[in-house]
Amino acid sequence: MKKALLTILQYVIFLGLGIWLVYYTLHKLKPDEMQQLKAAILSINPWYLIPIFIVGFFSHFFRAVRWRYLLETTGSKPTLMNTTLAVLIGYITNLLLPRAGEVAKCTVLAKYEKMPAHKMIGTIVAERAFDIFCLLVIAVIAFLLQITVISGYLAGMKHGFKVYIHNNQTILLIILAIVAILIVAAIVVYRRNRETKVGRFIKELAHGVLSIFHMKKRWKFIGYTVLIWLMYLMQIFIGLKCLSATHDLTILSALVVLVYGSVGMIITQGGIGAYPLMVSQMLAVYGIADIPALAFGWIAWSVQTGIIIVLGLVALLSIHSYNKRRNAQAAVDTTQDI
């Protein structure tokens, strides 16, 4: 009962924060700015949506392939089709309830592949831990590659906290210091709270990341991880081409937007509110005006969410019929063998 209440509370808080951010972002716009926002969204080149959808599908497909490598470490080898459909069902479930998608994809795969669901939990922890590790690495790389642009923007800020950056070395030291502080803080918290939920969570994350480097097919796993993040990056980069205001931005700017957008997806349920806001703020670094920047944020979020909904519904509608045909074919093959 307590766990259910915590889940409901978590859902309400994250969804509520997202709805408030939507209200906050749109409510402060003047009527003419709202019209400009609508016009900017409607001005997108729809032909770019086709490659974005294709790239979005492959990001999920590569994730399914990667998950199979983890599942093989438990002695299971599900079909690629069922694994892909389970991943897609997990994504659409996550839009409705936080973390429920992980349970859903394990439950679905356990049902149709006759696999014990409890054996999959460890693979989920390892996968998520490695994704967090990858996001931190990509964030550091992105900001180092765009250090001149970001430092120039920060130096020119006139509102809020004034940040004076004299050279690139200062930014580099700040980034490295933050990373070092986070690592030390995690170690200190773990040592003082080994038996608490926080301590066990940190231990599971560390164990999950390290387990990847000890698996037999680790290089294939890492290779597909690179492909997953490359697909995410290409979604953003192609999306930037949809609007005339963002058309000329480079792949490196798309990388920075990817990092900020990924954080936005974590902050609220499905990234609602937070994703468009954070992406629009990052686009300001590249001189994009507020309205076009916000328009791109909403376009990117809507397209990504739409891909999840479409593919998720297809997976829900097709997984039963696929396995029915598969079982029927297996029965025929067995009869022929006899």
C-alpha angles and dihedrals in degrees: 000000000000092000091050091051091050090051091050091046091050091050093049093048096048094042091043091052090050093050091047091051090051090051093045094049097047099034093061092056117101118233092258091048090051089053090049090051092052091046091050092050092048091048095068120123102247093202089073090062091072097062090040090056092047092049090046091054092051091051088060093040092053089049089055091050090049092049090054090061089056092046090053088063087065092053095258128119111184122185116272091236094056091043091052093047091048091052091050091049089050092054096051090046090054089060089063102037130017113250091354089111092069090054092044097053092047091048093048094048092045090053099049100033097040090236126148107255094211091064090061096057093080091053090052091052091048092048095049093044091053091048091054090049091050092049091053091049092047091047092055092046093047095051093044091051092048096036095123094052094045095045090050091052093048092048090054097050113125101176130067116355112007111225119197115197115182100184145354093260090065092055091047092052091048092052093047091046092052092049091048092048092051092050093047091045091052091050093048093047091048094050092050096042105033095141098041127090090257092052093048090047092054090046092051091049092050092045090047094053094044093048089062092061092052099050119106095238095041094132092054089047091051091044092056090045088058090049092050093053091042089056090050089051093048091051089058095041094050089043091057087061090061094076126054090221093058099029095104098049115119133238089257092058088049088054092056091046089051091056094049092044092051090055089049090054089056098047098061138023106286090345092283111167095351098066097054092042096050094043092050091050091051092049087058086069087066094049097259112152118247099252098048089043092053090044091055091048091055093043093051093047094046094049094047092046091046091053090052092049095047096045092041093053091047089051093049092049097045107037095079095047091045092054092043090057091042093053091046091052091047090053091051092049091050091051092050091050090055 
